[in-house]
Amino acid sequence: MFDKIKIKGAAQHNLKKIDVCLPRNKLIVVTGPSGSGKSSLAFETLFAEGQRRYLECLSAYARQYIEQMEKPEVESIEGISPSISIDQKTISPNPRSTVGTVTEVYDLLRLLFARVGVPHCPRCGREVSSQTPQQILERIMDSFLGQKVKIFSPLVRGRKGEYHRLFERLSKKGFLRVRVDTEVRDLEKLLPLEKTKKHNVEVLVDEIKISRDSEERLKEAIDRSLDLAEGDLLLLREDGKEVYYSLKLLCPYCEISLPELEPRSFSFNSPYGACPQCHGLGFQTITDEWGEVELTDEVCPSCQGRRLKEESLAVRVGDNNLYELSTFPVSRLIEKLSSLRFSGNQEVIASGILKEVISRLKVMLQLGIPYLHLNRTTASLSGGEAQRVRLAAQVGSRLRGILYVLDEPTIGLHQRDNGKLIALLREIRDQGNSVVVVEHDEQTIRAADHILDLGPGAGEGGGYKVAEGTLSQILPSPDSLTSQYLRKERKIPIPKERREIKGWITVTKAREHNLKNVDVRIPLSVMTVVTGVSGSGKSTLVYDILYRGLQKVLYKAKQRVGQHQGILGIEQIDKVISVDQRPIGRTPRSNPATYTGLFTPLRQLFAQVPDSRMRGYSSSRFSFNLPGGRCEECQGAGAKKIEMHFLPDVFVTCDRCQGKRYNKETLSVRYKGKNIADYLAMTVDEAYEYLKAHPVLRRKLAVLMKVGLGYIRLGQPAPTLSGGEAQRIKLTKELGRKSSGQTLFLLDEPTTGLHFDDVRKLLELLAELVKRGNTVIIIEHNLEVIKFSDYIIDLGPEGGEEGGWIVAQGTPEEVAKAENSYTGRFLKKVLTGRKVFH
């Protein structure tokens, strides 16, 4: 049995054919500067190979339905396990995906309701019980006297299959017709059904005109139908309306029969449980001009946003239906479920289900998300919350012998809750799994069993193994930037004085989500950090109210603004810009040169070269997106996609242009001995030496170098850039513009993916924006950013319903004195130079 994972010759992206030996069943942290190759090693080598080898065990038929990872560039990997990746991007934006469905807590609650739920009449609210064949006969006689009806026996409900054996059996029993998916057909002429589609099958037992004379015949039909369908009967009226009868459940006062309770009766993703009007989405939908269905903000009038059928909502466990339980925050839901009492057999059935539900909810509590409720859609979660929700699901699955690869799980987590997260990672390790974490958080690095530090720089200057081993083994390393910060030889200085406030913008009576009708004063022309534990209301205040409110006033934007009374002082700003970590482009055609506006002056420069003027080439000739100058074989992409059945698609370098994107004529034009493709292949640092004589190009390249992005290539495809790199490129675009000094910049956890040294560079960049008179507002948990700011607004004291208040506000020194502020307690240690983490 291998006790180590041995990687030999890892060369994915910028990795320099490194050999790494990682201990199995340990907590391993991979760290290093942004762009040093951490994700290339952890995700694109370790995770990709672990998953690829596991999937190769499956049949070719199964593999065609699974998106497969490419084989990483590595000589060999030994001792690897099947791998699971938990990053910030893999959670579904589908409105049907919720916290409850991802963690599978909702599925367990559906099972609980199906087994021990007490059905009530959706009309009168009375408890509902089952009925006898005689009662069914009397009801049909009373309700449909004089009418012609069809009696069906429902045999298949929403199941996949061809059912030819069932049809053969029915034929032998003398039945002539069946209703398949609402269409009545002859059994003799019936072809096998589509195997992969869900079907409903009901056999026609009799067609009767209800009268006193036909009562005996009706009784026979009822008995036969109930016998065939094990207690169910479907009556079809002449107008096509269906009436459902069952030996199981009926309200005697409203004469409403209810179907037997099954787990799918409580699923908003199944037609058996979903509200028929909104199909389980909770909101109304419209069809846009392209024929696509779009979700609106209008709540469904039928279910009032509760997603389920009224029959499903009428089933209760204790005093609550499933929707009501799903709206409780996790902390309150644990209390509620723990207080439930059952008797007899129900106690035996419920106890096992509740034990599993409560254990999964306690993991969510441990992960610092007690304020989330099960109905919360995953699309509305922050990256950090989404990752912790998936982590809760994995811990609940209790797997052994797995390689877990995590991407900065501490994102969005307050220092107060970091210890709980580390304890959980150790718990996963102790269950017999290997845990590899890409992380920059000091507390997590210090808690690791094994640390791998990559670097020493980023991009081409990175990809080497700088230090490896336990904390005590890597701390003395002279080459490791990480070790220098851990030893406190390098650090981000505390500013000698805080910048002067030039004015205020005030949000009055903010009450969206959990905000408690608060008035918030935000200073202008300084750097403000909004802090507080997860779920305290930071994003609601900064984005849902302030950002959207300013967009509405400044740009007449039509999006919904969070509830508040007003925003005072808007006249002091003329622009609001949100700088997030989303990719600068979704296709490989987008790159740093095109995004920063550097490519246009570069193309204009090439158009002025004597060769270009002689041939009549304009700047458009040097665009790889337009016909004329680009290689038409690959249409300027530099590579061609080849679809491989049962294998991942393969991109092969275009054999005509050799991946250079342009045709021969365009590539023959040179400036300083280099053609346009050569410039796109250069790093920012290299290009600066060639282009510094041109003021516009010099300025744009200098700003990229200043923020530590000198290593990225001008033509590097946008999807290959990390979130931190994308964010800094966006900031450089703003720095490259002529500033009015009245811009408000909003950043949500900008230190995501940034090493200690990159945080320093980011803060220098933000300080430059403030120096020009602009205002910067940051949502952040990183103490280095908090201590560097001029003003802090601390929300809390807790998350969810117990949050939404202003706990403390003022300069870092003032907040550090606030006894009731969790942020203040940690900040006090940083400002006084004491150790925060041991």
Buried (B, 14 or more C-beta within 10 A) or exposed (E): EEEEBBBBBBBBBBBBEBEBBBBBBBBBBBBBBBBBBBBBBBBBBBBBBBBBBBBEEEEEEEBEEEEBBBEBBBEEBEBBBBBBBBBBEEBBEEBBBBBBBBBBBBBBBBBBBBBBBBBBBBEEEEEBEBBEBEBBBEBBBEBBEEBEBBBBBBBBBEEEBBBEEBBEEBBEEEBEBBBBEEEEBEBEEBEEBEEEEBBBBBBBBBEBBBEEEBBEBBBBBBBBBBEBBEBBBBBBBEEEEEBBBBBBBBBEEBEBBBBBBBBBBBBBBBBBBBBEBBBBBBBBBEEEEEEEEEEEEEBBEBBEBBBBBBBBBBBBBBEBBBBBBBBBBBBBBBEBBEEBEBEEEBEEBBEEBBEBBBEBBBBBBBBBBBBBBBBBBBEEBBBBBBBBBBBBBBBBEEBEEBBBBBBBBBBBBBBBBBEEBBEBBBBBBEBEBBBBBBBBBBBBBBBBBBBBBBBBBBBBBBBBBBBBEEBEEBBEBEEBBBBBBBEEEBBBEEBEEBBEBEBEBEBBBBBBBBBBEBEBBBBBBBBBBBBBBBBBBBBBBBBBBBBBBBBBBBEEBEEEBBBBEEBBBBEBBEBBBBBBBEBBBEEBBBBBBBBBBBBBBBBBBBBEBEEBEEEEBEBEBBBBBEEBBBBEEBBBBBBBEEEEEEBBEEBEEBEBBEBBBBBEEBBEBEBEEBBBBBBBBBBBBBBBEBBEEBEBBEBBBBBBBBBBBBBBBBBBBBBBBBBBBBBBBBBBBBBBEEBEBBBBBBBBBBBBBBBBBBBBBBBBBBBBBBEBBBBBBBBBBBBBBBBBBBBBBBBBBBBBBBBBBBBBBBBBBEBBEBEEBBBBBBBBBBBEEEEBBE
